[in-house]
């Protein structure tokens, strides 16, 4: 174990306590590295450093911010293969997916380098004579970032980049199982020309470091991506102190397949959406809702296609699906497979662990023919396990698609303009896909959901300005 990943507080690298193994889920005998965790006192220091750095950074020039973000974006893009390899080893995504994620993180920094130079404002005529009204955007302040493990480069990028672009300072707490990717980002940021304290990284647990961050009185805003139970608990905590929050949480995303769909395309959308990235995407298609007329044919085609999917080490060419990211997530996935059997769902594919050359958390892509009331059709699993549901017709399919507490993404495969248009208008989700997988979005447009999936302003694209700034209205009489 050669690499040691540390925290970064007030411009200093902090080793932290204990040598925690950064597990490689494809090869449990060979960890990626090790890391030390910091404690609540270190977390408080990070928030205080960010607060101390705020006045200067908030008034830095847009060019200075653009240059920093451009530097970070350029370095990530130049090193995308190497960073992708680290991501693949640490999180388990296949190498092409991991390199793609690294590239996306670089593009996001580049996008917000441009946005730093385009911070919007307005000047309006007053209703009173001789008075000018100006509406400007100012940084919201010290931003706490709490991130999940499933996109360990892209999600931090789409939070850190806009935070810095709009003049905020940052304390970033990544998920415990991806310290290497967090460290790699912090390493680049530490060399980008930021004044000390503007960006801080704290490695540690949710209940320790995460809680110390959320509870700190100098925190001005919290952006969280993670599970719905954690997000809703943090939301209640934030409400008590009127902390500005943005929450992106779980999903139980439907993909509707109508009888008039191109079935080859629909199967590819389903396999990609449900199983790529090992199904560990908040936008994964975990409910495949298929119109009765093509249900049997679609099920048979899915079985044939899944039989060809190769599960294994994400660094190995030809592997389609890497391991489940952690032992805890594997236990969850296996418990849901048990729940599927217990609820009487019919196993159509997978359902068991896969042997590989090295010991790892490999799980076969699993498909159940289920009922809408089954747990596997209602609760977020966050693994390569999907539920196939039968719909009488389009109206029934739409009703099933909307019959969930979540509302992140909804997809439909159809050649009917009428049904595609109706679905876009009536799907209760923040994002809708027509003839595309539910997972896989552009970095320059808003991302987010409705219902229990999201809370607060949207992330990404120009809509990010809503969360990372606060508006000031100034009146002037000459
Ligand atoms: P999680 O909720 O377990 O953890 C998310 C983060 O919160 C981690 O950094 C964790 O350490 C921290 N945390 C946990 N308890 C905390 C506490 N009490 N106080 C402060 N911080 C705490 O989620 P996860 O397992 O890392 O990620 C998977 C989840 O993320 C899934 O539900 C998935 O749908 C969701 N997700 C959502 C989106 C989206 O944009 N909607 C994107 C990716 C992942």
Boltz pocket constraint, residues with backbone or C-beta under 6 A from the ligand:
constraints:
  - pocket:
      binder: B
      contacts: [[A, 146], [A, 147], [A, 148], [A, 149], [A, 150], [A, 151], [A, 173], [A, 174], [A, 175], [A, 176], [A, 204], [A, 205], [A, 206], [A, 207], [A, 209], [A, 210], [A, 211], [A, 214], [A, 225], [A, 226], [A, 227], [A, 228], [A, 230], [A, 231], [A, 234], [A, 248], [A, 249], [A, 250], [A, 251], [A, 281], [A, 282], [A, 380], [A, 382], [A, 408], [A, 453]]
      max_distance: 6.0
